Amino acid sequence: MKEYLEFKKARCKDCYKCLRECPVKAIEVKNHQAQIIKERCILCGRCTVVCPQNAKIVHSEKEEVDALLLSGDNVVASIAPSFISSFRLQSFAQMEAVLLKLGFAFAEETAVGANAVTKEYARCIATGEYKNFITSACPALCRLIQEYHPDALKYLAPVDSPMIAHAKMLRQRFPGCKVIFIGPCIAKKREARESGLIAGVLTFEDLRRLMVERGLTFPLPDAVALEGERYGCTGIPGENPANRSKSYPIRRGIIHAFEARPQGYDYVAVDGPLNCVNTLENIDKVCGVFFEMNMCENACVSGPCSLVGDGEGVRATVDVKRYVRRECESLPPEKEGDREYTVDISAAYPRIENRSLIPTPEQIEEILRRTGKFKPEDELNCGSCGYPTCREKAWAVFNGYADIDICLPYMRERAESMSYEIIHNSPEGIVVLDSDMNVVDINAKARELLGITTVNVKGLPAVDFFNPTEFLIAQNSGKQYVRKKMYVSETRRHIDLSISILKSNHALFGILKDITDEVQYSEKLGKMRMETLATTDDVIKKQMRVAQEIASLLGETTAETKVALLKLKKTLMQEEEERGKSEGKA
């Protein structure tokens, strides 16, 4: 399937606003990223209007159209009447001059086709075959009925949209031409492609960009074309009656387009996706109602690719009303037989199969249980996930359109429960203070270490319970702060304090580690070490004394031994001499 609309991956921020606003839930959220479900999307463009991040991309055909204009082909333009409000112009002559400068061979308002559609509506109503009647000018609405409300197909007018009707007229008048539609609608892109009649679609945003690239602005100095000088549907110069169908882009514009409204119907205008869905769901409860329905609030003047800003719907409506009034006041009214068309603008709108799966009640219940919803009162139906009820969200999970964890109350409860368990069951003391040094949270271990006995200290100044000097130092430094072996005199505890800055929460997160046993053991070990050193010193001294005494004793004994040996030697020598003398005499 051709891409018409998608999301910028980097810009989606889990807000689910587009999903909440999508009338057919054609958006899936996977891995925290919203994506278009192409086969479900009706291209109403509501998501592009409400996205706070401007994360939607409408695929442009500007390059292809620009190439056609430069190719020399006979390219003609059909431009939606809402150009008046988007470009703040006074007449079609101003727009026509710019389109001719861009390279279009011919330009005309789509209202020529809308006029034929209005007449065809009147013929259909005159048959008396319709209990209720729904206009078919909005392709997003037609798609909504075809795929999601097929029971209302019997009320949908079997008539082409003004764009398709006008394209048929242009192709009849200019055989072989390439028709380019210019308007504020995304759904026209798919309608144009599926028709096979239109070579390309430019949004008003595309047209403005193309004008900037070509250096063109409104009004052009040579914009001299006059309404009465152009050829109308009859092909006869100067015979263009007022076209009330130029009011199609505004609320009740189709209703006002009738010269005389067919009798027997009440005429009601419904605009905006929610109103359209509610009307279709209840349409069988009424009878004899002509419904002018538009998916865009304020109708086409506020289309997703218009140049009308937020809150300017009323101004845009007034611009178109005045434009139509000026034409009706300056041109003659249409007469019977004027601007008759010879092309067939009847249309069939078949049912489009919705391929989403339908889970059983048991499967829905199982998905609900996975997000903590075990009984009806657990189903909050808050809509924060984008789906109006928990059961519709379960349907989306079953079809693979959503992750199960996009249930925000469930995820918040789980996160809070987990953080509570982590904080209050931590073996370390934990203290969280806000930027004003008030207690945000504190666990039992921190109370024990700091000697806090007050039952509820949350929201109270920390200074009332302990000295927050270290927290102030950390806050002023703007970085992590660590204080080793801090002594808490109230509890006679020693702690290591580590403080982290939680900038996004404007808070300080302190972890208190009880090191009292370590400090006491270290002190005991130190004392033992000193005692050991003293004992060792005494032993060494004793050993030195013993050594000295031994040395002294050894010294005296050696001297005495020496004297005795010398005496013994002298005696032996004297005895030897005397023996020798004795032997000599003998």
Backbone torsions as a table, in degrees:
resi	resn	phi	psi	omega
1	MET	NA	136.6	-179.5
2	LYS	-65.0	142.3	177.5
3	GLU	-80.6	124.9	173.6
4	TYR	-111.7	-29.6	-172.6
5	LEU	-150.9	137.0	176.2
6	GLU	-152.9	178.9	-176.8
7	PHE	-111.1	147.4	170.1
8	LYS	-80.0	121.1	-174.1
9	LYS	-62.4	-37.3	-173.3
10	ALA	-75.4	-14.4	-172.1
11	ARG	-100.9	-15.3	-177.4
12	CYS	-73.0	131.6	-171.9
13	LYS	-128.0	37.3	174.2
14	ASP	60.1	31.8	-180.0
15	CYS	-90.1	-22.8	177.4
16	TYR	62.6	15.1	-178.6
17	LYS	-66.1	-40.1	179.2
18	CYS	-63.0	-38.8	179.7
19	LEU	-67.9	-40.1	178.0
20	ARG	-62.1	-38.0	-175.0
21	GLU	-85.6	-18.2	-177.4
22	CYS	-68.0	122.7	-175.8
23	PRO	-71.4	-18.5	-178.0
24	VAL	-120.5	9.5	179.3
25	LYS	51.6	51.9	-179.7
26	ALA	-93.7	32.4	-179.3
27	ILE	-130.6	129.2	176.1
28	GLU	-109.9	145.5	179.5
29	VAL	-116.1	110.3	-179.7
30	LYS	-127.6	130.6	-178.8
31	ASN	52.6	41.9	176.9
32	HIS	66.2	19.2	-178.6
33	GLN	-123.9	124.0	177.5
34	ALA	-78.9	139.5	178.4
35	GLN	-140.1	147.5	177.8
36	ILE	-75.1	133.0	170.4
37	ILE	-90.9	97.0	-168.5
38	LYS	-57.1	-40.9	-175.9
39	GLU	-72.0	-13.7	177.8
40	ARG	-101.7	-19.2	-171.8
41	CYS	-71.6	133.8	176.2
42	ILE	-99.0	1.7	176.5
43	LEU	59.9	36.6	176.2
44	CYS	-70.2	-22.4	178.1
45	GLY	79.9	9.3	-178.8
46	ARG	-59.6	-37.4	-179.3
47	CYS	-63.8	-32.6	179.9
48	THR	-70.5	-27.3	-178.3
49	VAL	-78.7	-38.9	-171.7
50	VAL	-94.2	-13.3	-175.1
51	CYS	-62.8	118.0	-178.8
52	PRO	-71.8	-18.4	-178.4
53	GLN	-98.2	-0.1	-175.3
54	ASN	51.2	46.3	-172.4
55	ALA	-90.0	5.0	-176.1
56	LYS	-98.9	141.2	177.7
57	ILE	-114.3	119.4	172.2
58	VAL	-94.7	118.4	-175.5
59	HIS	-68.7	127.5	-175.3
60	SER	-93.0	145.9	174.0
61	GLU	-108.5	17.3	-176.1
62	LYS	-59.1	-43.2	-177.4
63	GLU	-63.7	-42.6	179.6
64	GLU	-64.7	-42.1	179.6
65	VAL	-67.2	-41.1	178.7
66	ASP	-60.0	-40.8	178.1
67	ALA	-64.1	-37.9	177.5
68	LEU	-64.1	-41.8	-178.9
69	LEU	-64.7	-31.2	-179.1
70	LEU	-88.7	-6.3	-175.1
71	SER	-81.8	-16.2	-176.7
72	GLY	91.3	-1.7	176.9
73	ASP	-67.6	160.6	177.7
74	ASN	-81.2	92.9	-175.5
75	VAL	-104.4	125.1	-179.0
76	VAL	-118.1	151.1	-175.5
77	ALA	-113.2	135.9	170.4
78	SER	-115.2	113.7	-172.5
79	ILE	-116.1	130.9	-177.8
80	ALA	-64.6	140.5	-177.1
81	PRO	-60.5	-16.8	179.9
82	SER	-69.3	-0.5	174.9
83	PHE	-59.0	-28.5	-178.8
84	ILE	-58.5	-45.4	-176.9
85	SER	-81.4	-33.6	-178.3
86	SER	-71.8	-41.0	-176.9
87	PHE	-100.6	0.7	177.6
88	ARG	55.8	51.2	180.0
89	LEU	-102.5	168.8	-179.7
90	GLN	-106.1	-23.9	-176.9
91	SER	-151.7	163.0	176.1
92	PHE	-69.4	-24.9	-179.6
93	ALA	-56.7	-37.8	179.6
94	GLN	-65.5	-42.7	178.1
95	MET	-69.0	-41.1	-178.3
96	GLU	-59.5	-41.3	-178.9
97	ALA	-61.4	-40.7	179.3
98	VAL	-67.3	-43.2	-178.4
99	LEU	-64.0	-38.2	177.1
100	LEU	-67.0	-38.4	176.6
101	LYS	-63.1	-34.2	179.8
102	LEU	-71.7	-16.9	178.0
103	GLY	118.6	2.2	176.3
104	PHE	-71.6	138.1	179.4
105	ALA	-78.4	-26.0	-178.1
106	PHE	-156.3	148.7	178.4
107	ALA	-141.5	140.1	-179.7
108	GLU	-152.6	154.5	179.5
109	GLU	-76.0	141.0	176.9
110	THR	-61.5	-16.0	179.3
111	ALA	-59.9	-22.4	175.2
112	VAL	-61.5	-43.7	175.2
113	GLY	-69.0	-36.5	178.9
114	ALA	-62.4	-34.5	178.6
115	ASN	-63.0	-42.1	177.3
116	ALA	-65.6	-38.5	179.0
117	VAL	-63.8	-40.2	179.4
118	THR	-60.3	-43.8	179.1
119	LYS	-64.4	-37.5	179.3
120	GLU	-68.5	-36.8	174.0
121	TYR	-57.4	-46.5	-178.4
122	ALA	-60.6	-40.0	179.4
123	ARG	-65.5	-41.9	179.5
124	CYS	-61.9	-45.2	-177.9
125	ILE	-64.0	-37.0	-178.3
126	ALA	-62.9	-19.8	179.2
127	THR	-70.9	-20.2	-179.0
128	GLY	72.3	14.4	-175.6
129	GLU	-87.9	-5.8	-171.3
130	TYR	-111.9	118.7	174.3
131	LYS	-63.2	-45.8	172.1
132	ASN	-133.7	160.6	-175.8
133	PHE	-134.4	127.3	179.6
134	ILE	-115.7	129.4	178.8
135	THR	-68.9	153.9	-175.7
136	SER	-118.0	26.9	-177.1
137	ALA	-79.0	-21.7	-176.4
138	CYS	-100.2	110.6	-177.2
139	PRO	-65.2	-29.8	177.6
140	ALA	-67.3	-38.9	177.6
141	LEU	-65.9	-43.6	179.1
142	CYS	-58.6	-42.2	179.2
143	ARG	-66.0	-38.2	178.1
144	LEU	-59.3	-44.2	-179.6
145	ILE	-69.6	-45.6	-176.6
146	GLN	-59.4	-40.4	-172.7
147	GLU	-98.3	-33.8	-170.7
148	TYR	-115.6	-19.2	179.6
149	HIS	-135.7	59.1	-175.2
150	PRO	-63.0	-20.0	178.2
151	ASP	-65.8	-19.5	179.7
152	ALA	-92.3	0.1	-179.2
153	LEU	-59.6	-31.6	-178.2
154	LYS	-66.0	-16.3	179.3
155	TYR	-98.3	-12.4	-174.8
156	LEU	-75.2	128.0	-177.5
157	ALA	-59.4	127.0	180.0
158	PRO	-81.4	58.2	-173.1
159	VAL	-133.0	142.8	176.0
160	ASP	-59.8	156.6	170.5
161	SER	-71.6	160.6	177.1
162	PRO	-54.3	-37.1	-179.9
163	MET	-62.3	-47.4	-178.6
164	ILE	-67.9	-42.5	179.0
165	ALA	-59.6	-43.5	-179.3
166	HIS	-68.1	-38.1	177.8
167	ALA	-60.7	-41.3	177.8
168	LYS	-62.3	-40.6	179.0
169	MET	-65.4	-45.0	-179.2
170	LEU	-63.7	-41.6	-179.9
171	ARG	-68.1	-28.6	175.8
172	GLN	-73.1	-39.6	-177.7
173	ARG	-77.4	-33.6	-177.8
174	PHE	-125.2	77.5	-177.4
175	PRO	-54.2	134.0	178.8
176	GLY	83.2	2.3	-178.2
177	CYS	-75.7	159.8	173.8
178	LYS	-105.6	117.3	-176.9
179	VAL	-91.7	129.8	175.1
180	ILE	-117.3	123.6	175.8
181	PHE	-92.7	140.2	179.5
182	ILE	-127.0	121.3	-177.9
183	GLY	-166.9	-172.6	-175.2
184	PRO	-99.8	14.8	-166.6
185	CYS	-114.0	138.0	175.0
186	ILE	-82.6	-37.9	-177.2
187	ALA	-61.4	-24.7	178.5
188	LYS	-63.2	-25.3	-179.4
189	LYS	-63.9	-47.3	179.6
190	ARG	-70.6	-41.1	179.2
191	GLU	-59.7	-42.1	-179.5
192	ALA	-64.8	-44.3	-178.6
193	ARG	-65.1	-43.7	-178.5
194	GLU	-68.7	-26.0	-179.5
195	SER	-72.7	-31.0	-175.5
196	GLY	73.6	6.6	-176.2
197	LEU	-101.8	-16.7	-170.2
198	ILE	-120.2	130.2	-174.3
199	ALA	-80.2	-20.8	-179.3
200	GLY	-176.8	162.4	179.5
201	VAL	-128.8	128.5	172.2
202	LEU	-109.0	130.8	170.3
203	THR	-80.1	167.0	176.5
204	PHE	-62.7	-31.7	176.0
205	GLU	-64.7	-41.2	177.5
206	ASP	-62.1	-44.0	-178.2
207	LEU	-62.7	-41.6	178.7
208	ARG	-62.3	-42.5	178.2
209	ARG	-63.4	-40.2	179.4
210	LEU	-64.1	-38.8	177.8
211	MET	-64.9	-40.6	179.3
212	VAL	-62.7	-43.3	-179.9
213	GLU	-62.9	-33.3	-179.4
214	ARG	-91.6	-1.5	179.1
215	GLY	72.7	31.3	-178.1
216	LEU	-106.0	142.1	176.6
217	THR	-138.1	165.8	174.9
218	PHE	-97.6	144.8	-14.6
219	PRO	-85.5	155.3	177.0
220	LEU	-76.5	145.2	179.4
221	PRO	-60.4	-31.5	-176.6
222	ASP	-103.1	25.3	177.8
223	ALA	-79.3	85.1	-174.0
224	VAL	-110.8	2.0	-179.8
225	ALA	-65.8	138.9	179.0
226	LEU	-114.6	150.1	-176.8
227	GLU	-56.3	-43.5	-174.8
228	GLY	-73.9	-10.0	-176.9
229	GLU	-94.2	-8.2	-177.6
230	ARG	-91.4	162.4	178.4
231	TYR	-85.8	133.4	176.7
232	GLY	-97.5	-163.7	-176.3
233	CYS	-65.1	-26.5	-179.5
234	THR	-74.7	-20.7	-177.0
235	GLY	81.5	6.7	-178.6
236	ILE	-105.5	120.5	-178.0
237	PRO	-59.8	140.6	172.1
238	GLY	77.1	5.3	-179.1
239	GLU	-116.2	57.3	179.0
240	ASN	-106.9	101.2	176.2
241	PRO	-72.4	167.9	178.4
242	ALA	-60.9	138.9	-178.8
243	ASN	-112.0	99.2	-178.7
244	ARG	-67.6	-17.0	-179.1
245	SER	-73.6	-2.7	172.6
246	LYS	-69.0	-6.8	177.5
247	SER	-86.9	-0.2	-179.4
248	TYR	-51.1	-35.8	-174.0
249	PRO	-71.3	-6.7	-176.6
250	ILE	-111.9	163.0	178.5
251	ARG	-61.7	132.2	-174.0
252	ARG	67.0	13.3	-179.4
253	GLY	-66.0	-38.9	178.5
254	ILE	-67.1	-40.4	178.9
255	ILE	-61.2	-42.3	-179.5
256	HIS	-73.2	-14.2	-177.9
257	ALA	-72.6	-20.8	179.4
258	PHE	-71.2	132.6	172.1
259	GLU	-64.3	-41.1	175.3
260	ALA	-143.6	122.4	-177.4
261	ARG	-71.0	134.4	175.7
262	PRO	-57.4	142.1	-177.3
263	GLN	-79.0	161.3	174.8
264	GLY	93.4	4.2	-179.2
265	TYR	-130.3	147.1	165.7
266	ASP	-92.8	136.4	-173.7
267	TYR	-104.8	118.6	-174.7
268	VAL	-127.2	134.0	175.4
269	ALA	-103.2	130.1	179.3
270	VAL	-125.2	123.6	178.8
271	ASP	-134.7	153.9	-177.5
272	GLY	95.7	141.2	-174.8
273	PRO	-60.1	-43.4	-177.7
274	LEU	-65.1	-43.6	179.3
275	ASN	-64.4	-38.5	179.5
276	CYS	-65.3	-45.2	-179.8
277	VAL	-62.7	-45.7	-180.0
278	ASN	-62.5	-38.4	179.0
279	THR	-65.2	-44.9	-179.6
280	LEU	-65.0	-35.0	179.8
281	GLU	-68.9	-22.3	-175.8
282	ASN	-119.8	12.9	-171.9
283	ILE	-65.4	-29.4	-179.7
284	ASP	-72.7	-8.0	179.1
285	LYS	-84.3	-7.1	-179.8
286	VAL	-121.9	167.0	-178.6
287	CYS	-147.0	142.1	176.8
288	GLY	73.2	38.8	-178.7
289	VAL	-119.5	130.7	172.5
290	PHE	-93.6	114.8	-178.3
291	PHE	-102.0	114.6	168.1
292	GLU	-91.3	111.2	-172.6
293	MET	-120.1	134.0	177.9
294	ASN	-135.3	133.4	178.9
295	MET	-71.1	-24.5	179.6
296	CYS	-88.3	136.0	173.4
297	GLU	-64.4	136.5	-174.5
298	ASN	68.5	13.9	176.9
299	ALA	67.5	-154.6	-167.0
300	CYS	-68.2	-23.1	-179.8
301	VAL	-61.8	-22.6	178.5
302	SER	-108.7	30.3	178.8
303	GLY	-58.2	157.7	-174.6
304	PRO	-62.0	-22.9	179.1
305	CYS	-114.6	23.7	173.7
306	SER	-77.7	173.9	176.6
307	LEU	-106.6	19.5	179.4
308	VAL	-88.7	125.5	-176.9
309	GLY	-76.2	169.3	177.4
310	ASP	-57.9	134.2	177.8
311	GLY	80.6	2.4	-178.5
312	GLU	-100.6	14.7	-178.9
313	GLY	-60.2	-40.8	-179.8
314	VAL	-65.2	-45.0	179.2
315	ARG	-60.3	-43.2	-179.9
316	ALA	-63.8	-40.4	178.1
317	THR	-61.7	-43.9	179.5
318	VAL	-62.9	-40.7	179.3
319	ASP	-57.7	-45.3	-178.6
320	VAL	-70.4	-42.2	179.3
321	LYS	-58.3	-42.4	-179.8
322	ARG	-69.3	-35.1	177.4
323	TYR	-62.7	-46.7	179.4
324	VAL	-66.3	-39.4	179.3
325	ARG	-62.3	-43.1	179.1
326	ARG	-60.3	-41.0	-179.5
327	GLU	-66.2	-43.1	-179.4
328	CYS	-65.5	-29.4	179.3
329	GLU	-81.5	-26.0	-174.9
330	SER	-99.4	-20.7	-177.8
331	LEU	-115.4	152.5	-178.8
332	PRO	-68.5	151.3	178.4
333	PRO	-67.4	158.3	-179.7
334	GLU	-72.4	139.1	178.3
335	LYS	-105.5	164.7	178.2
336	GLU	-58.1	126.8	179.6
337	GLY	93.4	-12.4	177.9
338	ASP	-66.7	143.7	172.1
339	ARG	50.0	42.4	176.2
340	GLU	-70.6	148.5	-179.0
341	TYR	-113.7	149.7	-177.3
342	THR	-114.7	1.2	178.9
343	VAL	-90.7	155.4	178.1
344	ASP	-85.4	115.9	-179.8
345	ILE	-112.5	20.9	173.6
346	SER	-74.2	154.5	-176.7
347	ALA	-146.2	153.5	174.2
348	ALA	-115.5	137.7	179.5
349	TYR	-120.6	88.1	-177.5
350	PRO	-72.8	159.9	176.3
351	ARG	-67.7	139.2	176.2
352	ILE	-107.4	125.8	-176.4
353	GLU	-67.7	130.3	174.2
354	ASN	-88.9	114.0	-172.6
355	ARG	-89.8	5.4	178.0
356	SER	-65.7	145.2	-179.3
357	LEU	-81.2	150.3	178.8
358	ILE	-109.3	108.7	-178.6
359	PRO	-74.1	156.5	175.3
360	THR	-77.2	161.8	176.6
361	PRO	-57.0	-35.9	179.6
362	GLU	-65.9	-38.5	178.9
363	GLN	-68.5	-37.6	175.8
364	ILE	-62.8	-45.7	-179.6
365	GLU	-60.5	-39.8	-178.7
366	GLU	-64.9	-40.7	178.3
367	ILE	-66.7	-40.6	178.7
368	LEU	-61.9	-40.5	180.0
369	ARG	-62.5	-31.8	-179.6
370	ARG	-67.7	-15.3	175.6
371	THR	-114.4	28.4	172.6
372	GLY	75.1	21.2	-179.3
373	LYS	-108.7	94.9	-174.4
374	PHE	-100.7	-18.0	179.2
375	LYS	-143.1	163.1	-174.1
376	PRO	-52.9	-38.0	-178.3
377	GLU	-69.1	-14.3	175.5
378	ASP	-76.8	-17.0	-179.1
379	GLU	-84.6	97.4	-174.8
380	LEU	-73.3	-28.5	-178.7
381	ASN	52.9	42.2	-175.0
382	CYS	-78.5	-21.6	179.1
383	GLY	79.7	3.0	-177.3
384	SER	-65.6	-24.2	179.5
385	CYS	-81.0	-8.5	-178.0
386	GLY	107.8	-19.0	178.9
387	TYR	-101.4	140.8	-174.8
388	PRO	-66.9	-27.3	179.5
389	THR	-133.7	160.2	178.6
390	CYS	-65.0	-32.0	-178.6
391	ARG	-72.7	-35.1	175.7
392	GLU	-68.1	-35.7	175.7
393	LYS	-66.0	-38.2	176.7
394	ALA	-63.8	-38.2	174.9
395	TRP	-59.0	-43.6	-179.9
396	ALA	-64.5	-40.1	177.1
397	VAL	-62.7	-43.1	-179.6
398	PHE	-60.8	-37.5	-179.5
399	ASN	-84.3	-2.5	-179.7
400	GLY	80.8	15.8	-179.0
401	TYR	-87.1	-12.3	-176.1
402	ALA	-149.6	148.5	171.6
403	ASP	-77.2	146.1	-177.2
404	ILE	-64.9	-27.0	-174.5
405	ASP	-86.2	15.6	175.4
406	ILE	-85.1	7.2	173.8
407	CYS	-77.3	101.9	-171.9
408	LEU	-65.7	-43.6	177.3
409	PRO	-60.1	-39.8	179.5
410	TYR	-65.5	-45.5	-178.9
411	MET	-66.4	-36.8	178.4
412	ARG	-67.6	-43.7	178.6
413	GLU	-61.8	-42.1	179.6
414	ARG	-66.1	-41.9	-179.9
415	ALA	-65.5	-43.5	179.7
416	GLU	-65.1	-41.0	178.6
417	SER	-62.9	-42.9	-179.2
418	MET	-66.7	-44.8	-179.4
419	SER	-66.5	-36.4	177.9
420	TYR	-62.8	-45.7	-179.9
421	GLU	-62.8	-41.8	-179.0
422	ILE	-63.7	-46.4	-176.4
423	ILE	-68.4	-48.6	-170.3
424	HIS	-86.2	-8.6	174.7
425	ASN	-112.0	10.1	179.2
426	SER	-71.4	138.4	176.5
427	PRO	-71.2	-13.1	177.9
428	GLU	-98.0	156.2	174.4
429	GLY	-77.6	137.0	-179.5
430	ILE	-128.9	129.7	177.2
431	VAL	-130.6	130.7	175.8
432	VAL	-119.2	123.1	178.0
433	LEU	-117.1	148.6	174.0
434	ASP	-84.7	-178.8	-175.4
435	SER	-67.8	-15.8	177.3
436	ASP	-96.2	12.5	178.8
437	MET	64.5	32.9	171.7
438	ASN	-98.1	150.2	-177.4
439	VAL	-75.2	121.9	174.9
440	VAL	-92.2	-43.5	177.8
441	ASP	-158.8	152.4	177.9
442	ILE	-155.7	138.0	-179.2
443	ASN	-98.0	174.3	-174.6
444	ALA	-62.9	-37.3	-178.8
445	LYS	-63.7	-41.1	178.9
446	ALA	-66.3	-38.9	176.4
447	ARG	-58.9	-44.1	180.0
448	GLU	-62.2	-45.4	-176.9
449	LEU	-68.5	-34.5	-176.4
450	LEU	-94.8	-6.0	177.7
451	GLY	74.5	33.3	-179.0
452	ILE	-91.5	123.0	-179.2
453	THR	-111.2	-10.6	178.6
454	THR	-63.2	136.8	-174.1
455	VAL	-66.5	-52.6	-175.9
456	ASN	-120.4	109.1	-178.4
457	VAL	-110.0	-3.1	-177.6
458	LYS	-62.3	132.5	179.9
459	GLY	86.1	-7.9	-179.7
460	LEU	-94.1	155.3	180.0
461	PRO	-61.7	133.2	179.9
462	ALA	-63.0	-30.6	-176.9
463	VAL	-62.7	-20.3	178.6
464	ASP	-72.9	-12.7	-173.1
465	PHE	-126.0	-27.0	176.7
466	PHE	-159.8	169.6	-179.0
467	ASN	-81.9	112.0	-176.1
468	PRO	-91.5	22.5	-175.4
469	THR	-54.7	-45.8	-178.2
470	GLU	-61.4	-36.2	178.2
471	PHE	-66.5	-39.0	176.7
472	LEU	-64.3	-40.6	178.1
473	ILE	-61.4	-44.1	179.6
474	ALA	-63.6	-42.6	-179.8
475	GLN	-62.8	-43.3	-178.8
476	ASN	-69.3	-33.4	-179.7
477	SER	-79.4	-24.6	179.7
478	GLY	72.2	18.1	179.9
479	LYS	-145.7	172.1	-177.4
480	GLN	-61.1	140.9	-178.2
481	TYR	-126.9	134.7	-179.6
482	VAL	-126.6	130.3	176.4
483	ARG	-123.6	116.5	-178.1
484	LYS	-90.7	145.0	172.9
485	LYS	49.5	51.8	177.4
486	MET	-83.0	133.1	-176.9
487	TYR	-97.9	128.9	177.4
488	VAL	-103.7	105.8	-172.8
489	SER	-67.2	-31.9	-177.7
490	GLU	-62.0	-35.3	-177.2
491	THR	-114.6	-0.4	-177.8
492	ARG	54.8	39.6	179.2
493	ARG	-110.2	151.0	173.2
494	HIS	-108.3	133.1	-178.8
495	ILE	-135.0	154.2	164.4
496	ASP	-100.2	125.3	-176.6
497	LEU	-112.0	123.7	176.6
498	SER	-121.6	124.2	-175.5
499	ILE	-119.1	125.3	176.9
500	SER	-111.0	149.1	179.0
501	ILE	-95.0	121.7	174.7
502	LEU	-98.4	84.2	-171.2
503	LYS	-61.9	-42.0	-176.9
504	SER	-66.3	-24.4	-179.9
505	ASN	-103.6	-0.6	-177.8
506	HIS	52.7	49.6	-176.6
507	ALA	-141.3	166.3	177.4
508	LEU	-122.2	133.6	-175.0
509	PHE	-114.9	112.4	-177.1
510	GLY	-109.4	135.1	176.3
511	ILE	-114.2	124.8	-178.0
512	LEU	-110.6	115.5	179.0
513	LYS	-103.6	123.2	-179.3
514	ASP	-76.3	114.2	-179.8
515	ILE	-117.1	21.1	-177.4
516	THR	-57.9	-47.7	-179.2
517	ASP	-61.4	-39.7	179.9
518	GLU	-64.4	-44.6	-179.5
519	VAL	-64.5	-45.0	-180.0
520	GLN	-63.9	-41.4	177.1
521	TYR	-62.5	-41.4	179.6
522	SER	-63.9	-41.1	178.8
523	GLU	-65.1	-44.1	178.6
524	LYS	-61.4	-42.5	178.9
525	LEU	-63.4	-38.2	178.4
526	GLY	-65.3	-40.7	179.1
527	LYS	-64.3	-43.2	178.5
528	MET	-62.7	-37.5	-179.8
529	ARG	-63.3	-43.2	-179.6
530	MET	-66.5	-41.2	178.1
531	GLU	-63.7	-40.6	178.2
532	THR	-61.8	-41.6	179.6
533	LEU	-63.2	-40.4	-179.6
534	ALA	-66.4	-43.5	178.6
535	THR	-62.3	-41.9	179.3
536	THR	-62.2	-40.0	179.8
537	ASP	-63.1	-42.0	178.6
538	ASP	-63.4	-42.9	179.3
539	VAL	-60.9	-44.0	-178.7
540	ILE	-61.8	-41.3	-179.7
541	LYS	-64.4	-43.1	179.0
542	LYS	-62.6	-42.8	-179.4
543	GLN	-62.0	-39.0	179.3
544	MET	-65.1	-39.6	179.6
545	ARG	-65.7	-42.9	179.3
546	VAL	-61.0	-44.4	-178.6
547	ALA	-61.3	-43.1	-179.0
548	GLN	-64.8	-41.9	-179.5
549	GLU	-64.6	-42.7	178.0
550	ILE	-60.7	-43.8	-179.1
551	ALA	-62.2	-40.3	-179.1
552	SER	-65.5	-44.9	179.3
553	LEU	-62.4	-43.9	178.2
554	LEU	-59.5	-37.8	-179.4
555	GLY	-65.1	-44.8	-179.1
556	GLU	-65.8	-44.6	-179.1
557	THR	-61.9	-41.4	-179.9
558	THR	-63.1	-42.1	-180.0
559	ALA	-64.8	-42.3	179.8
560	GLU	-66.1	-40.8	178.6
561	THR	-61.0	-42.5	-179.8
562	LYS	-60.1	-45.5	-178.5
563	VAL	-62.8	-43.8	-178.1
564	ALA	-63.9	-42.0	-179.6
565	LEU	-65.6	-40.1	179.3
566	LEU	-65.2	-40.7	177.2
567	LYS	-62.7	-42.6	179.5
568	LEU	-62.5	-42.7	179.3
569	LYS	-61.6	-45.6	-177.8
570	LYS	-64.1	-37.7	179.3
571	THR	-66.2	-46.1	-179.9
572	LEU	-61.6	-40.2	-178.9
573	MET	-68.0	-40.1	179.2
574	GLN	-64.9	-39.5	179.8
575	GLU	-66.3	-37.4	-179.6
576	GLU	-66.3	-39.4	-179.5
577	GLU	-65.8	-43.3	-178.9
578	GLU	-64.6	-38.5	178.3
579	ARG	-63.5	-41.6	-179.9
580	GLY	-62.5	-38.8	179.8
581	LYS	-66.9	-38.0	-177.8
582	SER	-66.1	-43.8	-179.5
583	GLU	-66.5	-33.5	-180.0
584	GLY	-67.9	-37.1	-179.6
585	LYS	-70.4	-30.1	-178.6
586	ALA	-74.6	NA	NA
